[in-house]
Amino acid sequence: MKCDLLLKNGVVIDGTGNPRYRADVAIHNGKISAVGLNLQVQAATVVDVAGATISPGFIDVHTHDDRLVLADPSMQPKVSQGATTVITGNCGISLAPLGRTIPVPPLNLVADDSAQRFESFREYFDALEKTPSAMNVASLAGHTTMRAVTMQELDRPANASEIAQMQKLVQEALDAGVVGVSTGLYYAPAQAATAEEIQAVFEPLRGTTAVIASHIRNEAEQVLEAMTEAMSIANALGVRQVISHHKVNGRANHGRSVETLALIDEASTRGDVCMDCYPYVASSTVLRQDAVEQAARTLIAWSTAKPETAGRYVDELLTEQNLDLTEYLASLQPAGAIYFSMDEADVERIMAHPETMIGSDGLPHDTFPHPRLWGAFPRVLGHYTRDRKIFSLETAIHKMTGMPASKFGLKDRGVIAPGFAADLVVFDPEQVRDCATFTDPKRPAAGIQRVYVNGIASWRNGASTGARAGQVLRRS
Ligand SMILES: [Zn+2]
């Protein structure tokens, strides 16, 4: 047997959650061709990875990389972590089919005046195939984007003709191959949308394998009500649901993940519900006063009006002003921030739940980004798995690979087995750790030795190889 590449003497953690085993992995034509001890194959390239772990490449299920995959196709913040696939279009925000529509916040997290715009997912996917990035891309279609395209005033529910237009956009996106849709009811342009509107707009999902990813209306006092609202929509349509970046915000709500996870368990008896989460006690999004007031502290991630404030805390900045909080925050807009608003015990409890996947929720265009952009996956492997021991390495890998591939319907991905795509990461389980911090947020992780995307080396010896082997992953 011949192959392009042979990774020899590794420890395979295959993504299914099953125990690790010693094996060689052979790769041919972008796919895994054989897995086993002492494979007798004629390989064009042999790499001895003795002592290292070989796992499927990580699937970042929660990203806002819609523009980054085109603007910086090296995708270093993600490839450096061992990720090989990103799912874009989360939180109701997708670059397609925004077209030339003005990107009101939070759509400005992915779209700006310099960016290429797309009238449809077909156009977006065509552009990605013409100029591939270093990673595979699957996408969700954002409800807020569709509202912005369809409605003149966003501060009311959609009327019947607007719903019909949005349904058409959903159907086009599904036909183009999106893996699902997303909502962001927390954000102003979607706050006026009712559950009835969303259910009607997403009607084309009925009977399909597409998912609904929900950034729910409230993650603080009304978290249970917001989850119930979101779950009722997916349940009525009979489709799988992903509760996005699940968390409970605000000191008064610390500990309430006990209640939210019980609600998920109860809902799982009726429908198909899972979650994603990122491994930090701070969240990050556009600058909002309610979020600042809820947080113990707030760090500015970017500000168009006062760029010099990026990387500084609001409480410190405020002491240098003669302004009250409302006036001062207004003077920074448009802006984004990092909010220290969660409890460590909640983060661990949510991450350890069997229906939780890992997603970075990184914001790649921020001046001073939340460190999750560069550190989420290695932080789970190092801090939470090796040091805190909240679950086994096999479980951690499953939450990053086999589980997301299955939840999002990514065929032949996320598992090490013959016939599956050769999306692989080779890492040192003793050394892997996140290096990005809240004071130095753009540092690549340690311990990630090699990353292969569709069989092509994309990250090696701490640097990008320059390969652009990513594919568009369409719903099959
Ligand atoms: Zn979100």
Residues whose N, C-alpha, C, O or C-beta is under 5 A from the ligand:
A	BS01	ZN	C91 H215
